[in-house]
């Protein structure tokens, strides 16, 4: 392994067989505010891979399970070489908006809470777990999303903790990154 989690994750993914038709899938999971987007963006910068952000597929603050369910419409068509898709959630309108197409590509990165859901293990090429101390994650989340996230933090944290415990996400990760 190298000193770069981004390089390590890419090396792992490229050393394994393709899982989405001819393409590979890297998922970057972990609790809110941990640094998942930063790692996913670094992967995209290094590879030009498209990134799907789970924040666009959750059905609001209570939508973790619905977001995870949308992985099916993204991933299963890609296995067959067809574009996947998802409905983008409009956080200001509090409803789903347009359908976003995800074309087949040599590498796809999906980042966000639930992106590493165990139900899709057979389609994932590599999984990263990103974490940070709770106080730091909370500060980052509130700094990023402002006061709109603050009243929802505790409920969201409880939902993601329950999901991670059930799916054992961190234990299944190929790379663990503490930020």
C-alpha positions in Angstrom: 0.0 0.0 0.0 1.0 3.6 -0.5 0.7 6.7 1.7 -2.3 7.8 -0.4 -5.7 6.3 0.3 -6.8 7.5 -3.1 -4.0 5.7 -4.9 -4.6 2.6 -2.7 -8.3 2.5 -3.5 -7.7 2.9 -7.2 -5.0 0.2 -7.2 -7.3 -2.2 -5.4 -10.2 -1.5 -7.8 -8.0 -1.9 -10.9 -6.5 -5.1 -9.7 -10.0 -6.7 -9.5 -12.3 -7.8 -12.3 -14.9 -5.4 -13.6 -18.2 -5.6 -11.9 -20.5 -3.3 -13.9 -20.3 -4.8 -17.3 -16.8 -3.7 -18.5 -16.7 -1.0 -15.7 -15.6 -0.9 -12.1 -17.4 0.6 -9.1 -15.7 2.3 -6.1 -18.0 3.3 -3.2 -16.9 5.8 -0.6 -19.0 5.4 2.5 -19.0 6.6 6.1 -20.9 8.9 8.4 -21.9 12.5 7.6 -19.1 15.0 7.7 -16.3 12.4 7.6 -14.7 13.5 4.3 -16.3 11.1 1.7 -16.8 13.8 -0.9 -13.2 14.9 -0.6 -12.0 11.4 -1.3 -14.5 10.8 -4.1 -13.5 14.1 -5.8 -9.8 13.1 -5.5 -10.6 9.8 -7.3 -12.5 11.7 -10.0 -9.6 14.2 -10.4 -7.2 11.3 -10.7 -9.2 9.2 -13.1 -11.9 11.5 -14.7 -14.5 9.0 -13.3 -18.0 10.3 -12.9 -19.2 10.6 -9.3 -22.7 10.0 -8.0 -23.4 11.7 -4.7 -25.9 9.9 -2.5 -27.1 13.4 -1.2 -28.9 13.6 -4.6 -30.9 10.4 -4.1 -32.0 10.5 -0.5 -35.7 11.4 -0.1 -35.0 14.1 2.4 -33.8 13.8 5.9 -35.7 10.5 6.5 -34.7 9.2 3.1 -31.6 7.0 3.7 -33.4 3.7 2.9 -35.0 5.2 -0.3 -31.6 6.5 -1.4 -30.0 3.1 -1.0 -32.9 1.5 -2.9 -32.2 3.9 -5.9 -28.7 2.2 -6.2 -30.6 -0.6 -8.1 -31.7 1.8 -10.9 -28.2 3.1 -11.2 -26.2 -0.1 -11.0 -28.3 -2.9 -12.6 -28.6 -1.3 -16.0 -24.8 -0.6 -16.0 -24.2 -4.4 -15.5 -25.9 -4.9 -18.9 -24.0 -2.0 -20.5 -27.0 0.4 -20.5 -27.2 3.7 -18.7 -28.3 3.7 -15.2 -30.4 6.5 -13.7 -31.8 8.0 -10.5 -34.3 10.7 -9.5 -32.5 13.7 -8.1 -33.9 15.0 -4.9 -34.4 18.8 -4.7 -33.7 19.7 -1.1 -35.2 23.2 -1.4 -38.5 22.0 -3.0 -38.6 18.9 -0.8 -39.5 16.6 -3.7 -37.8 14.6 -6.5 -36.9 16.5 -9.6 -35.4 15.4 -12.9 -34.0 12.0 -13.8 -30.3 11.9 -14.0 -28.6 9.4 -16.4 -25.4 7.6 -15.4 -23.7 6.3 -18.6 -21.5 3.3 -18.6 -17.9 4.2 -17.9 -14.7 2.3 -17.1 -14.9 3.5 -13.5 -17.9 4.9 -11.5 -17.5 6.4 -8.0 -20.5 6.6 -5.7 -20.1 8.5 -2.5 -22.3 9.0 0.5 -23.9 7.3 3.4 -25.2 3.9 2.2 -23.2 3.8 -1.0 -21.5 0.7 0.4 -24.8 -1.1 1.2 -24.2 -4.8 1.6 -27.0 -5.7 -0.8 -24.8 -4.5 -3.7 -21.5 -6.2 -2.7 -21.5 -8.3 -5.8 -21.6 -5.1 -8.0 -18.9 -3.2 -6.1 -15.3 -3.4 -7.0 -13.8 -1.6 -4.0 -15.2 0.0 -0.9 -13.7 2.8 1.2 -14.8 3.7 4.7 -14.1 7.3 5.7 -14.5 8.5 9.3 -13.6 11.3 11.7 -14.2 12.1 15.3 -17.9 12.8 16.0 -17.4 16.4 17.0 -15.4 17.1 13.9 -17.9 15.4 11.7 -20.8 17.5 13.2 -18.8 20.7 12.8 -18.1 19.9 9.1 -21.7 18.9 8.4 -23.1 22.1 10.0 -20.4 24.3 8.3 -21.3 22.7 4.9 -25.1 22.6 5.1 -25.7 25.4 7.6 -28.6 25.6 10.0 -30.8 23.5 7.7 -28.8 20.4 8.8 -28.5 21.3 12.5 -32.0 20.2 13.6 -31.7 17.0 11.7 -28.2 15.9 12.8 -29.2 13.6 15.6 -31.9 11.8 13.7 -29.7 11.4 10.7 -26.8 10.2 12.8 -29.0 7.6 14.5 -30.3 6.4 11.1 -26.8 6.1 9.6 -25.5 4.3 12.8 -28.2 1.8 12.6 -27.5 1.2 8.9 -23.8 0.8 9.4 -24.2 -1.6 12.3 -26.6 -3.8 10.3 -24.5 -3.8 7.2 -21.1 -3.9 9.0 -19.9 -1.4 6.4 -16.6 -0.5 8.1 -15.7 -4.1 8.5 -16.3 -4.8 4.8 -14.2 -1.9 3.6 -11.0 -2.4 1.5 -9.6 0.9 2.7 -10.3 2.7 6.0 -9.5 6.5 6.1 -9.5 8.5 9.3 -9.6 12.3 8.5 
